[in-house]
Amino acid sequence: MLGANDRMYKHSATPFGVAFLDAGSVVRSSDLDGFHLDAYAHRILAASIERAIVKR
């Protein structure tokens, strides 16, 4: 689910034809610090970005 800022970014990007990927819908922060991504999450996020780019 998109938060208020995410909706704003998506709304701002759309008229310009800029893709928007909600990373929070794909990965979660590491349990280690609750902020950064661990190696697995980076791989998942990278694969999601790749799919979004190839799809365009």
C-alpha positions in Angstrom: 0.0 0.0 0.0 1.4 3.4 -1.0 1.9 6.0 1.7 1.1 9.7 1.2 4.6 10.5 0.0 4.6 7.5 -2.3 1.3 8.6 -3.9 2.7 12.1 -4.3 5.9 10.8 -6.1 3.8 8.5 -8.3 1.4 11.3 -9.1 4.3 13.6 -10.0 6.1 11.1 -12.2 3.1 9.9 -14.2 2.5 13.0 -16.4 6.1 12.9 -17.4 6.1 9.2 -18.4 8.5 8.4 -15.6 8.2 5.0 -14.1 7.5 4.6 -10.4 8.4 1.5 -8.4 7.1 1.3 -4.8 10.2 -0.5 -3.3 8.2 -1.0 -0.1 5.8 -3.3 -1.9 8.8 -5.5 -3.0 11.2 -5.6 -0.1 11.4 -4.8 3.6 14.2 -3.3 5.7 16.6 -5.5 7.5 15.8 -6.7 11.0 19.3 -5.7 11.9 18.7 -1.9 11.9 15.2 -1.5 10.4 16.4 0.8 7.8 18.9 -0.7 5.4 18.4 -3.6 3.0 20.2 -6.9 3.4 21.9 -8.7 0.5 18.8 -10.8 -0.3 16.5 -7.7 -0.3 19.0 -6.0 -2.7 18.8 -8.9 -5.1 15.0 -8.9 -5.0 14.8 -5.1 -5.5 17.3 -5.3 -8.4 15.3 -8.0 -10.1 12.1 -5.9 -9.7 13.8 -2.8 -11.2 15.1 -4.9 -14.1 11.6 -6.2 -14.8 10.2 -2.7 -14.8 12.9 -1.5 -17.2 12.6 -4.4 -19.6 8.8 -4.0 -19.5 9.0 -0.4 -20.7 
